[in-house]
Amino acid sequence: MKKLVSVVLALCLLLSVAVVAQAEGKTVINLTRCTFNLATPDSDQVKKVEDAINAYIADKIDVEIHLTDIGSGEYTDKVNLALANNEINLLWTASWEAVIGTNDLVPKNAVYDITDLLPGTALYGSMDEGQWEATKYNGRNYFIPVYKDNVEGYDFMFRKDLVDKYGWDITSVEKLADLEPMLADAKAEGLKYPFLTQKTAMFYRWYIDKFDFFTADANTNFFAVDRETNEVVDTILTPEYAEFCKLMGDWAEKGYVSEDEATKVTTDTTTQTQDWAISWWTDLPNNVEANSRYGQEVVMQPATNRYAHSTSALGSCYCITANCTEEEAKAAIDFMGLLYTDSTLADIYTFGIEGEDFEYSQADGQAIQHVTQHSDKYNHSMWESASATIVTPLDVEPDDKAESYIAFNGGANTSVAAGFRFDKTPVEAAYSACSSLFEQYGFALENGAVPADAVEDYIAQYQSELDAAGYQDVLAEFQAQYDAWKAE
């Protein structure tokens, strides 16, 4: 009886909340996002930010936001469960995310088709039509790209204090092997991570000048289009893959790459320490953003060219979940439209509470106000928050940040495979089986866990296991779909 009374009271409470929301004319949207700059989000501060957002938008749109921040280390698992329970309306994701990435959500019918809801909205007008075209699946819009560096390229990243101390000429570095003398200095310095891979399988990134890894999934980097031949290839059997894995194995034996990388002991905040010397960075229009993100001065040297391809504009994006009603979908679009066009809202959402999490300032020589972040409770970056054209620049960024992003995106190479999206449905079981083998073989090979003299045998074993899992069938399906796409 007591249980029944409790249930009735709970239902009454839910109904009363719904009535209040309806009376106020607000549509409630549950928004979930990932936190990269902090190991663990502060729930009390997130609630303060939620309240500040709702107070600011109250007289602008008929939407109320319930904000959930989840640390990057547990984001995928928690979001996957929340999606299964229909607990999310608006979700941050990316092409490179596992399980809940853009290529996972569309085949699962987990995202709302917003194609017909976008025209004429503030959101649609917040960026050029090319962004919406580049992010389509099967001619339909399912995702809201964050307007940022929507092309892909990578840099070598160095701690500047070490560059100055040892007089490293970073402009002489054109390929990975050129780093070796600097890594020797870093090891002699006693650093734990002379070369920090950030627990990332890096073949996918270092070799994009040779291959378009169009799956946008590091776990399936054994499929790619060779940019020279414009054909789908098995990258595991290429000389480039053996070369890379042998180098990583050799560096691990020399103490340049720590076993912590292969065992995933390093974290997303290791780059904020002084335990490393050289790492990688996704190229930006203004790379000094890294100084703020990592809490120390770093310098960059280009490692690859930049490319616009099928998933580059989906490196950070939002989606409206399929469980939403049309009313909720429209409310989410209204909120995102305001977020992408209103600097005050974008700053609250990105930086938090003024005076607690960040400050505005205008230094000598600056034409506009800039932001200084100083919080260990709420701290996000523009790239995973809102448009670069509307978020206030950080104190280390130039006045013309918005213009620089527009120019940056416009100056990239266009990939031969731009526009192609693989439908894995016909071979999904084999594709998944191959992907699961990556953790056992590919990740280890690419993070130095396999000695250089054992790499070729290990690659052969890797390929044999892939073939047993159905790799050749998936490769043939890739080739057939790509050839059909090229013929269109």
C-alpha positions, 0 to 999 in steps of 0.5 A: 500500500505504501508503495502504491501511495509513493507511486501515485505521489510521484506521478502527481509530482511529474504531472504537476511539473508538466502542467507548470511547464505547459503553463509557462509555454516552455518546451523542456529539452534535455541536453547532454554534452561531453567535458574534455577540459576537466577530468570530472564535471562539477554538477553544482556548477553545471546546475548554475550554468543551466540556471543562467542559460534558462534565465537568459533565454526566458524572454527570447525562446519558449525553451527550457534546457536541462544540462548534463555534463559527462567527463570524456572518460565515461561519456560514450558508455553513459550516453549509450545507456541514456539513449537506450532509455530515451533520456536525451533530446539534444546530444553532442557527438562527433564523427570520431566518437565510438559507439555513439558517433555520427556513423553509428547513430544514423544506421540505428535510426537514433537521430531525428531527420531535421531536413524539413525543419531547418529552412528559414530558421536562425540556425540554418542561417548561422552558417553557409549552405556548404556546411549543411550539404557537407554533413548530410547522410543520404541527402538528409540532414541529421546533424548540426555541425559546430562551425569550427575548423571543419577541415582536417589536418595535424601538427607536431606539438612541442612544449615551448620551454623545451624548444627554448632550452635545447634550441630545437629547430622544429621547422626542420621536422617534416616527418615523424622520424625527424623527431628522434634527436629531440626525443633523445633530449626529452628522455635525457631530461627524465620525462615520462612521456617524450612522445605522447600519443595521448592514448590514440592510434595515430596511423589514422592521422599521420598518414592522411596525405596518403590515405582518406580514412573515410570511415571516420573511425580509428578502429577501422583504419584498415579501410581507406582510399589511396589518394593517388590511385583513387581506389579502396585499399587494405592499409594494413598491408601497405608499406606505410603501415609497417613503417609506422608501426616499426617506428613506434616499436623502436621508439618504445624500446628506446623509452620514447613512447611509454607503455602507458599509452598502449595500456591507456593509463594516460588521460585527456589531462596528461597534456596539462602536465609537464611529463611530456615533450612532443605530441600531436595537435589538430591544426586550427586557424589559431593554434595558440588556443592550445596554450589555454587548453593545456595551461602552458605554452606550446608551439606547432609544426605542420605534419600534414596538409589539410583536407575537406572530406565527408566527415571533416565537418562532423568532427564536432556536432549535435543531433536531436534524438529520434525519440523527440516529438516534433515540438521538441525537435523544433524547440531544440532547433530554436535553442541551437539557433540562438546558441549559434547567433547570440554571443552572450548565450554562447559564452555562458554555455562555453565558459560558464558564469562570469566572475566565477569561471571566466572574466572579460577583459580588453588588453592594450591593442585589442579592439574587442573584449576577450575571455580569460578562463580560470575555473576548475569547475566548468570549462569548455572550448569553442570547438565542442560548444558553439560557432567560432563566429560567435563565441568570444575569443580567448585572451590568447586569440586574435580579434579576427578569430571569426574571419580566420576560421572562415579563411581556414576552412576555405583554404583546404584541399578537397579529398577525392572521396569527399561526399562518399559515405559507406553503408555498412548494413550489408556487412555489419556483422563482419564490420563489427567483428573486424573493428573489435580486433583493432583494439587487440592488434591495431591499437597495440601496433600503433602505440609501440606495444610490439617490438620493431623486429616483431611488427611484420609477423604481428601484422600478418597475424592481424590480417589473418584474424581480420580475414577470418572475421570477414574482412575481405567481404567488407573490403569488397563491399567498400570497393563496390560502393565506392566504385558505384559512387564514383560512377554517379 
